Amino acid sequence: MAVLNKIRQRGLFLIIVIALALFSFVIGDLFRNTDALMGKSQNIVATINGKDISREEFMQKVEVAQRQLGPNGTSTQAMNMVWDQEVRQAVLESQFEVLGLDVQKDQMRDLLRTNLANSPEFQNEVGVFDENKLNEYIANLKETSAVAYKQWVDYENSIGVNALQDDYFNMVKAGMTGTLAEGKLEHQLQSETVDIKYVQIPYTSISDSTVSVSKSEIAAYIKKHKKQYEVDATRDIRYVEFREAASVEDENNIKQALSELLKDQVVYNETTKRNDTVKGFAHVTNNKAFVNSNSDIKFEDRFKFKSDLPPAIADTISKLNVGQVYGPYKDQNYFKITKVIAAIQMPDSVKARHILIPFVGAANTMPEVTQTEVDAKKTADSLLTVLRKDKSKFGEFVTSFSSDQGSIEKGGSYDYFSYNTMIEQFRDFVFENNVGDMDVVQTAFGFHIIEIEGQKNKQRAIKTATIAREIEPSETSINQVFMNASNFEIAIEKGDFEAVAKEKDLAVRPVNGIKLLDENIPGLGNQRSLVRWAFEDGTKVGSTKRFNLSGGYAVVQVTASNAKGLMNTEQASVTALPAIRKEKKAKLIKDRISATTVEDVAAAESKTVQTALAINMKNPTISGAGKEGVVVGTAFGLKEGETSKLIEGEKGVYMIQVTKRTPAQDMDNYQGFANQVGNVKMGQVNTKLYEALKESSEIEDNRANTVQ
């Protein structure tokens, strides 16, 4: 009680202390969370032109997209697909708002009528779209399933957005006409020509090794061409992979185990208290059961021609007699033993006709079928009895009884087909019997009355029983790989990554330019967790980590951390170095030439004077030199007979002389060329308009905090 009284006496003091503690906690959390200080919600995955996209809504769409992509699609692929859709929609919606474009109720009804006209659930008894059925469907969704109704609303929104996009793009296209002035210019670009003679001193005439380029020159080039060298934040890594692979000892053990299966085994029978002899693969008669009990690949009950066998052992196995065994042998990632269990002379293709009698429960049976399996068998047997006496009725019976729509028009006949074309029971009958044979055969589709009409190219075919064991590492080998990876990890904590790998004879693989949202690492496949780690705040240059792979490990080290902005000189040198060399070579060539005529330059440089005829500005190509826009542009700026100064082109330094100018003939009307210009403009709307709008939009991308 005394304690409670003291608390009551000092109640105000305690309240102040608690309030200050809570205040400091909140302030501290705010400083740790800069987004909170700025009023930004952690639930915002992106802000596009001021419009927020919530994480919850975004991830719901990603989930749907991933289901659409199927089992081979990754979460990152789904996320990027939804991102592109959301960005496009937000960018274009900002334009719709400015223009006041929206979809009214009547227009939405028209859109739904157009999109759903062929959906049976919205058609009346005569097959015409019924709006009342649509209204009932929507009302039912609203009452029975909030999720399904939300999906319907999303569907309406999607077709509405698509309609607005079509309207917007069509409005822009309507303004993309070509004026008569543009038509006249187009005519001049196509029709005005010049003939030139020229000399080219190629840049390749100077060896790259003689032209030095410093890092400072590359840096200056980067600054001069900033847009070309702007990059996102990236990481460079290197890794050593430790794969769980079967050792030579593992492979020998697998082969030994297969060889043991060939032999008869003496085993003790607990029931009889006696030793029994269990037949091995070489002597067993129930090959299917033996294979299915001992093989990683199930028994395949079919005949094979020599061409169907693995090429490396086809010649050997195809010559075996029934009962003989070959192996163990290696076939891809398996060791196998193969026994020939049957051999026949079999055609490589067959022509046959049939009548298919379906029954209730058979595959692909139409709703109107009412016959039971027993009744269908009786029908087939009775038809067969008639046909064996009079085959001329076959076509009539096909029309009256067969349910196989694919063969009715051909009298039930299928022209020559190969062994694996038909279902197993049908196949076995037509390939293993003779021309003229006819019988009832049951398959999953019903009862077939089959007649063999023709067979081609009979040859030896064999049926084999093969026991296959996958070549995989033993537990000992797997444990050794783990130890190797662990030992490497320990060694690089004290030593250099590259040096340790070299000492242990391990291959180091570098991967450069990994971006924040990447998921595939060359050589390792989908490694999203690796990318996330490489960009974490605590991961520095030199940091290492081991990652589990499917069937092994990778020990990874970050070798460079490149911030968003301009490329460093090493990255940019791939394109900057050749460009700078070209500039330097052009200067070297120009500095050493003092001649002022094409012929004198050619003589001084030991080159040949060349000619190019009928050059136009629409396609600035010079015969013998290729595309040279600057050179062609210079030619059109010269008078006939005038010689240029030295010109820096794409492939070399040029001097040209215009030998003839042919002006474009004046026309009474340039509308045809104006239409060409307009068509080109309209064609570019679909590809260039959105990209231009996107580039000018303000897009804040927070996906990196969402991608797992």
C-alpha positions, 0 to 999 in steps of 0.5 A, a space after each residue: 500500500 505504501 508503494 501505491 501511495 507514493 505512486 499516487 503522490 508522484 503521478 504527474 511526475 511519472 506521466 511526464 517521464 513516460 510521455 518523454 520516453 514515448 516521444 523519444 521512441 517515436 522521434 528515434 523511429 522517425 529518424 531511422 525511417 526517412 520515409 516516415 519523416 517525409 510523410 511517405 507510406 511504406 505501402 507505396 510501391 510507386 508514385 507516377 506523376 503524383 499517383 500512388 500505387 499501393 503495395 497491396 493492390 500491386 502484389 495482388 496483380 503480381 499474384 494473378 500474373 504469376 498464375 498466368 505465367 505458370 510454373 516456369 515464371 518467376 515472381 520477378 518476371 510477374 512483378 516486372 510485367 505488372 510494373 510495365 502495365 501499371 506504369 503505362 496505365 498511370 502515364 496515359 491516365 495523366 493524359 486522359 485527365 488533362 484532356 477530360 477523357 473517360 468512359 461513360 456508362 453507355 460506352 462501357 455497356 457497348 464495350 462489354 457487348 462487343 467483348 462478350 458477344 460470343 460468350 454463351 453464358 450471355 446469349 439468349 436462346 437464339 445465340 444473341 447477346 442478352 444484356 439482361 443476362 449480363 446484369 444478372 451475372 454481375 448482380 449475382 457476383 456482387 451478392 455471392 463473392 466479393 473477390 469475384 466481383 472485384 475481379 469483374 470490376 478490374 476486368 471492366 476497368 481494363 477494357 475501359 482503359 484499353 478503349 481510352 488508349 485507343 481513343 487517345 492514340 487515334 486522336 494523336 494520329 488524326 493530327 499526324 498529317 503531312 503538309 505540302 511543304 513536308 511533301 515537297 521536302 520529302 520529294 527533294 530528299 528522295 529525288 535530288 541526287 549528286 555524283 561524287 568522286 572521293 578518296 577514303 583514308 580508313 581509320 584502320 590504316 592506323 593501328 590501335 596500339 599506336 594510339 594511346 588513350 588515358 583514363 582522364 581522356 575517357 573521363 572527359 569523354 564520359 562527361 561530354 556524353 553524359 546521357 550515353 553513360 548514365 547507369 543505375 546502381 550496379 554490383 560486380 561479383 565473382 564466385 566459385 561454384 561447388 557442384 554436387 557431381 558423381 565421382 568416379 567411385 560413385 559411377 563405378 558403384 552404380 555400374 557394379 550395382 547394375 551388374 549385380 542385378 543380372 545375377 541370380 541371388 540366394 536369399 533367406 526366406 523367413 517364412 520357409 526358413 530356407 534359402 531361395 534363389 531369386 532370378 536376376 535380370 538375365 533370367 527373369 521372365 516378368 521383365 516389366 515387374 523387374 524393371 519397374 522395381 529396380 529402374 529409375 525409368 519405368 518399363 516402356 512396352 513398345 517395339 523400337 527400330 534401330 533408328 529409335 535406339 541411342 546412336 552410340 549403342 544402336 548398332 550393338 543392341 539391334 543385333 542382339 538375339 532375344 534374351 541377350 543383355 548389353 551393359 552396363 553402358 552410359 546414356 546421357 545421365 544414366 547407366 543402363 543395362 538392356 535386354 532384348 525381350 522380343 523381335 519381329 518384322 514390323 512395318 515403319 508405317 501403316 494405313 488402316 480404317 476403323 469404326 469407333 463405338 463410344 460409350 458413357 465414360 469413355 474419353 472425349 465422349 459427346 453428351 448424347 452418347 447413352 450406350 454403356 460399355 457392355 452395350 458398346 462392346 455388343 454393337 462392335 462385335 455384331 458389326 464385326 460379324 457382318 463386316 467379316 462376311 461383307 467388307 463393302 458395308 464398312 463405309 456405310 457403318 462408318 457413317 452410321 456408327 463411328 464417332 471419330 469425326 476426323 475420319 468419317 469423311 474418308 470412310 474411317 481411313 487414316 493414311 500411312 502413319 508412323 508407329 507412335 501416332 496412335 494410342 497404344 492398343 490401336 498401334 499394337 494391333 495395326 503394326 503387329 498384325 498383317 494386311 487384311 486383319 480385322 478385329 475389335 480393339 478397346 482403347 480409352 476412346 471406346 471400341 474400334 473395329 479396325 481393318 489393316 489396309 496397308 503396311 510399308 517397309 517391314 524391318 526388324 524391330 525389337 522390344 527391350 527391357 532397360 534398367 536405368 540408374 541415374 548418375 548422381 553423387 553419393 552421400 559421401 560425395 555430397 558431404 565432401 562438396 560441402 566440406 570443400 565449400 566450407 574450407 574455401 570460405 574459411 580460407 578466403 577470410 584470411 587470404 585473397 579470393 583469387 589466390 585461394 581459388 588458384 591454389 585450390 585449382 578452382 575456377 573464378 567466374 566474374 559477373 559485372 553490372 548486376 542491377 538491383 532488380 535482376 534475378 538471373 546470374 550467368 552460370 547460376 540461374 535464378 539467384 534473387 537472394 544473391 542479388 538482394 544480399 549484394 545490395 544490402 547496406 551491410 554488404 561492402 566491397 570484399 564481402 563474401 557469402 555462401 549460397 545454396 544452389 540446386 545441387 551445390 553451392 556458390 561462394 560469392 564475393 562483391 568486387 565493386 559497388 557502382 552508384 547510380 550516375 555515370 559509368 566509371 572509366 573501366 565500364 565506359 571504355 568498351 564504347 568510349 575507347 574506340 570513339 576516342 581512338 577514332 577522333 585521334 586517328 582522324 586528327 592524325 590523318 588530317 594533320 599529315 595531309 596538305 593536299 587540296 584535291 582528291 587526286 593529290 590526297 589519293 596519291 599522297 596516301 597511296 589510295 584509289 580515287 573512287 566514284 559514287 553515283 546518284 546519291 540521295 539524302 533519304 538514304 545517305 549511302 556511298 557505294 564502296 564506303 557504306 552509310 556516311 551521313 556527314 559525308 553525304 550531307 557535305 556533298 549536298 552543300 557543295 556546288 557542282 565541281 567544288 571540292 570539300 575539305 577533309 571530312 571526318 566520317 564513320 569509317 575514315 577521313 574523306 575528301 570529295 568532289 561533286 561531279 554532277 548535281 541533279 535537282 529534283 524536278 518540280 511537281 504540280 502537286 506534292 500531296 502524294 509525298 505529303 501522304 507518305 510523310 503522314 503515314 510515317 508519322 502515324 506509324 510512329 505514334 504506336 511506338 514512340 508516343 508512349 515512350 516519350 510520355 514515359 520519359 517526361 513523367 515523374 516515376 518513383 520506383 520502390 519495387 526494390 523494397 518489394 521484390 523478394 
